[in-house]
């Protein structure tokens, strides 16, 4: 049933600005994610009577923490050989091995980004905000949930993190022509839709319910929902590391890395002794 397949064959993976410098769609989606996140946090800070002067610092801490965490997370968990083969590309948006090339924001892991976000919010809170760490975590996860949607859309644009071959006749199967001619599950879009629901849930709870004012609850809910989506969608995606399709107890790398975050989320939702903000 080829007529039901969606053919994805972009002419380019980005926009060439000048010379060999190209900004990839994936990089553009990161920019969209951070700009939207800033707007969301500005609205929250206004609602909480927090100084907007602290927003610029929040933005800087967030960008640095998330990007560094995402990059290190990818290299450590999925591409450790890069430390040996092309060390400087671990920290810079360039490829040096095999010829110099601007690659932009490539090779970023959501688990590392989550850790980087938590660490950066700890530092931001200690140096700038000076409130309970859970206060900022409960609010910044709303922005993070919105950003996660666009990151996976960026993966789709770049034909990255592709899905497994789809069942015959699946109406929304996608053929990534830059990869092969096999109809596949659009795992990136599955994840994006899942994160959309995560965003809508945490956004609604913050603005419309008293639960949003209980310290640690939104942070825990975010971790639980986001990583549960990840565990579920991983079954439709090709393993990012060869040989780790059934890494531990039948779970792949992404699923194994998600489990600790789910447990932390459950703890903050149901067992943490909280106070109302």
Buried (B, 14 or more C-beta within 10 A) or exposed (E): EEEEBEEBEBEEBBEEEEEEEBBBBBBBBBEBBBEBBBEBBBEBBEEEEBEEEBBEEBBEBBBEBBBBBBBBBBBBBBBEEBEEEBEEBBEEBEBEEEEEBBBBBBBBBBBBBBBBBBBBBBEBBEEBBEEBBBBBBBBBBBBBBBBBBBBBBBBBBBBBBBBBBBEEEBEEBBBBEEEEEBBBBBBBBBBBBBBBEBBEBBBEBBEEEEEBBBBBBBBBBBBBBBBBBBBBBBBBBBBBBEEBEEBEEEBBBBBBBBEEBBEBBBBBBEEBEBEEB
